[in-house]
Amino acid sequence: MAATTLSQGDALTVVDYRCEACPTDTPFAEVHEAFSVSYVRKGSFGYRTRGETFELVAGSVLVGHPGDEFMCTHDHHVCGDECLSFQLTPALVAAIGDGRRVWQTGCLPPLPDLMVLGELAQAVVEGKSDAGLNEVGMMFAARFVGTAGGRKRKPMAVKARDRRRAVDAALWIDRHAHQPISLDHAAGEAGVSPFHFLRLFARVLGVTPHQYLIRARLRRAARLLADGAESVTDVAFDAGFADLSNFVRTFHRAAGMPPRRFQQAARGDRRILEARLATPLVH
């Protein structure tokens, strides 16, 4: 596991994790040293903590609670995985304003409002956005707390073969998200009936195949907007949205701002970021 500290402040540390572990590698126990929320930007892996097992794919969020033992497994993906981790001090956790229970959630599935912030943070890391990394990190952590309240996922009783099918299907959807994909098509790739595929995918990953498809497109759109090289119209079609107005509505609902304002924020308009931080989460 390669870990690179990208930013270290009094309240927040940002670390880039890159893992090349394979299915043949023996997993080992580790311990979280801080409160953390880690955005999975590539690959997939299993996560075991507090007696529960989760499967994480691109767009998922891994949650860490200090002192908790955990283990990462790599049964389904051999190409490595990458995470952008935001590690918070107890003082920042208290300032965000939520009890510690939410930090024992384990993980969250791919959710639009978190993914667009995760992709913005990644654009900052790659030098494609002038937004402040610590600012975006705090926005990400605050949005996680607002989103995760009451979302604790229950343990799953799913066979290893079905877990692999679900994860492989998510990876396939992610690779082809810019193309038209139907439930029948995705189920055919997984080798099961559409009804069984829908139930299996949702049980393993916490979202339906269609939800994951839309969120994969939103992740791509957020990256393209942060790059700033394309118009909003071109971004919509390149990300896989067939209708511009639908893209604008979907992105606005996820990010809390229209695509054009998100693009301006990615270019360093701090007034937009400050306004977004001041906006309470609406459930």
C-alpha positions in Angstrom: 0.0 0.0 0.0 1.5 3.3 -1.1 0.4 6.3 1.1 1.2 9.9 0.1 0.3 12.8 2.4 -1.0 15.5 0.1 -2.0 18.1 2.7 -1.6 18.3 6.5 -3.3 21.0 8.6 -4.3 21.5 12.2 -7.7 19.9 11.6 -7.6 17.9 8.4 -5.0 15.6 6.7 -5.5 14.4 3.1 -3.8 11.2 2.1 -3.6 9.4 -1.3 -3.8 5.6 -1.0 -2.9 3.3 -3.8 -3.1 -0.4 -3.3 -1.8 -3.1 -5.7 -3.0 -6.1 -3.7 -4.3 -9.1 -5.6 -6.7 -11.9 -4.7 -3.7 -14.2 -3.9 -2.4 -11.8 -1.3 -3.3 -12.7 2.3 -5.3 -9.9 4.0 -4.2 -8.6 7.4 -5.7 -6.7 10.3 -5.2 -2.9 10.6 -6.4 -0.3 13.0 -7.8 3.2 12.2 -5.8 5.9 13.8 -8.2 8.8 13.2 -11.7 9.6 12.1 -11.6 9.3 8.3 -13.8 9.3 5.2 -12.1 7.9 2.1 -13.4 8.4 -1.4 -12.9 5.4 -3.6 -11.9 6.8 -7.0 -10.8 3.6 -8.7 -11.1 -0.2 -8.4 -12.9 -2.3 -5.8 -12.2 -4.1 -2.6 -13.9 -5.7 0.4 -13.9 -4.0 3.9 -14.5 -5.8 7.1 -15.0 -4.0 10.4 -17.0 -4.3 13.6 -18.3 -7.7 12.5 -19.7 -6.4 9.1 -18.6 -6.9 5.5 -18.9 -4.3 2.8 -18.0 -4.2 -0.9 -16.7 -0.9 -2.1 -16.5 0.2 -5.8 -15.7 3.6 -7.4 -17.7 6.3 -5.8 -18.1 4.5 -2.5 -17.0 6.0 0.8 -15.0 4.1 3.4 -15.5 5.3 7.0 -12.9 5.0 9.7 -13.3 5.3 13.5 -10.2 5.7 15.6 -9.3 2.4 17.4 -11.5 0.2 15.2 -9.8 -2.8 13.7 -10.4 -3.5 10.0 -9.3 -5.7 7.2 -9.3 -5.0 3.4 -9.8 -7.9 1.0 -9.2 -8.1 -2.8 -11.1 -11.1 -4.0 -12.8 -9.5 -6.9 -10.4 -7.0 -8.6 -6.8 -7.5 -9.6 -5.9 -4.1 -11.0 -5.5 -2.3 -7.7 -7.6 0.4 -6.1 -7.1 4.0 -5.2 -8.7 6.2 -2.5 -8.5 9.8 -1.5 -8.7 9.9 2.3 -9.7 12.8 4.5 -8.6 12.3 8.1 -10.1 14.5 10.8 -9.1 15.5 14.3 -11.6 15.0 17.1 -11.9 18.8 17.3 -13.1 19.0 13.7 -15.5 16.1 14.2 -17.0 18.0 17.1 -17.2 21.2 15.1 -19.0 19.5 12.3 -21.6 18.7 14.9 -22.5 15.0 14.9 -22.1 12.3 17.5 -19.5 9.6 17.0 -22.0 6.9 16.1 -22.1 8.1 12.5 -18.3 7.4 12.3 -19.0 3.7 12.9 -21.1 3.4 9.7 -18.5 1.3 7.9 -19.2 2.6 4.4 -21.6 4.4 2.2 -22.6 3.3 -1.3 -21.9 5.7 -4.3 -24.1 8.8 -3.6 -24.3 11.7 -6.0 -23.7 14.6 -3.5 -20.6 12.9 -2.2 -19.2 11.8 -5.5 -19.2 15.3 -7.1 -17.2 16.6 -4.1 -14.9 13.6 -4.3 -14.2 14.2 -8.0 -13.7 18.0 -7.3 -11.1 17.1 -4.6 -9.3 14.7 -7.0 -9.2 17.5 -9.7 -7.5 19.7 -7.1 -5.0 17.0 -6.4 -4.2 16.7 -10.1 -3.7 20.5 -10.4 -6.8 20.8 -12.6 -8.7 23.0 -10.1 -7.7 26.0 -8.1 -10.2 25.2 -5.3 -8.6 24.6 -1.8 -8.0 20.9 -1.0 -8.7 21.4 2.7 -11.9 23.4 2.0 -13.2 20.7 -0.3 -12.2 18.0 2.2 -14.2 19.7 4.9 -17.1 20.1 2.6 -16.9 16.4 1.9 -16.7 15.4 5.6 -19.6 17.7 6.5 -21.7 16.3 3.6 -20.9 12.8 4.7 -22.1 13.5 8.3 -25.3 15.0 6.9 -25.9 12.1 4.6 -24.9 9.2 6.8 -27.2 9.9 9.7 -29.4 6.9 10.0 -28.0 5.1 6.9 -26.1 2.3 8.7 -26.1 -0.7 6.4 -26.9 -4.1 7.7 -24.7 -7.2 7.3 -25.4 -9.2 4.2 -25.7 -12.9 3.7 -24.5 -13.2 0.1 -22.4 -16.0 -1.4 -18.9 -15.1 -2.5 -19.8 -15.9 -6.1 -22.7 -13.5 -6.1 -20.5 -10.8 -4.5 -18.1 -11.2 -7.3 -20.9 -11.0 -9.9 -22.1 -7.7 -8.4 -18.7 -6.1 -8.1 -17.7 -7.2 -11.7 -21.0 -5.8 -12.9 -20.3 -2.5 -11.2 -16.9 -2.3 -12.8 -18.4 -3.1 -16.2 -21.0 -0.4 -15.8 -18.3 2.1 -14.7 -16.3 1.4 -17.9 -19.3 1.7 -20.2 -21.3 4.4 -18.4 -20.9 6.8 -21.3 -22.8 4.4 -23.5 -26.5 3.4 -23.4 -26.9 0.6 -20.8 -30.2 -1.2 -20.0 -31.0 -3.5 -17.0 -31.3 -6.4 -19.5 -27.9 -5.6 -21.0 -26.1 -5.4 -17.6 -27.8 -8.6 -16.3 -26.7 -10.4 -19.5 -23.1 -9.4 -18.8 -23.5 -10.8 -15.3 -25.1 -14.0 -16.5 -28.3 -13.8 -14.5 -31.9 -12.8 -15.0 -32.7 -9.0 -14.8 -34.8 -9.5 -11.6 -32.1 -11.6 -9.8 -29.5 -9.1 -11.0 -31.4 -6.1 -9.6 -31.8 -7.7 -6.2 -28.3 -9.0 -6.1 -26.7 -5.8 -7.1 -28.7 -3.7 -4.6 -28.0 -6.2 -1.7 -24.2 -6.2 -2.3 -23.6 -2.6 -3.2 -26.4 -0.7 -1.6 -27.7 1.0 -4.8 -29.6 -0.3 -7.8 -27.8 -0.8 -11.2 -29.6 2.3 -12.6 -28.6 4.4 -9.6 -25.0 3.3 -10.0 -25.1 4.0 -13.7 -26.3 7.6 -13.2 -23.8 8.1 -10.4 -21.0 6.8 -12.6 -22.0 9.4 -15.2 -22.1 12.1 -12.6 -18.6 11.2 -11.4 -17.4 11.5 -15.0 -19.3 14.7 -15.5 -17.8 16.2 -12.3 -14.3 15.4 -13.5 -14.9 16.8 -17.0 -16.3 20.0 -15.5 -13.4 20.3 -13.1 -11.0 20.0 -16.0 -12.7 22.9 -17.6 -11.8 22.1 -21.2 -15.3 21.3 -22.4 -18.7 23.1 -22.5 -21.5 22.0 -20.3 -23.3 20.5 -23.3 -20.2 18.5 -24.4 -19.7 17.3 -20.8 -23.3 16.1 -20.7 -23.0 14.0 -23.8 -19.5 12.8 -23.1 -20.6 11.6 -19.7 -23.4 9.6 -21.2 -26.5 11.8 -20.6 -28.6 11.8 -23.7 -30.5 15.0 -22.7 -28.9 18.2 -21.7 -31.8 19.5 -19.5 -31.9 16.2 -17.7 -28.2 16.4 -17.0 -28.5 19.9 -15.7 -31.3 18.9 -13.4 -29.6 15.7 -12.2 -26.3 17.4 -11.6 -27.9 20.4 -9.8 -29.8 18.0 -7.5 -26.6 16.1 -6.7 -24.1 19.0 -6.3 -26.5 21.7 -5.0 -25.4 24.0 -7.9 -25.8 24.0 -11.7 -22.9 22.5 -13.7 -21.7 25.9 -14.9 -21.3 27.2 -11.3 -19.6 23.9 -10.3 -17.2 24.6 -13.2 -16.6 28.1 -11.9 -16.0 26.8 -8.3 -13.5 24.2 -9.7 -11.6 27.1 -11.3 -11.2 28.7 -7.8 -14.2 30.9 -7.2 -14.2 30.7 -3.5 -17.4 32.6 -3.1 -19.3 29.7 -4.5 -17.5 27.2 -2.2 -18.2 29.4 0.8 -21.9 29.7 -0.1 -22.1 25.9 -0.5 -20.5 25.4 2.9 -23.0 27.7 4.5 -26.0 25.9 2.9 -27.6 23.3 5.3 -28.2 19.8 4.0 -31.9 19.4 2.9 -33.2 15.9 3.6 
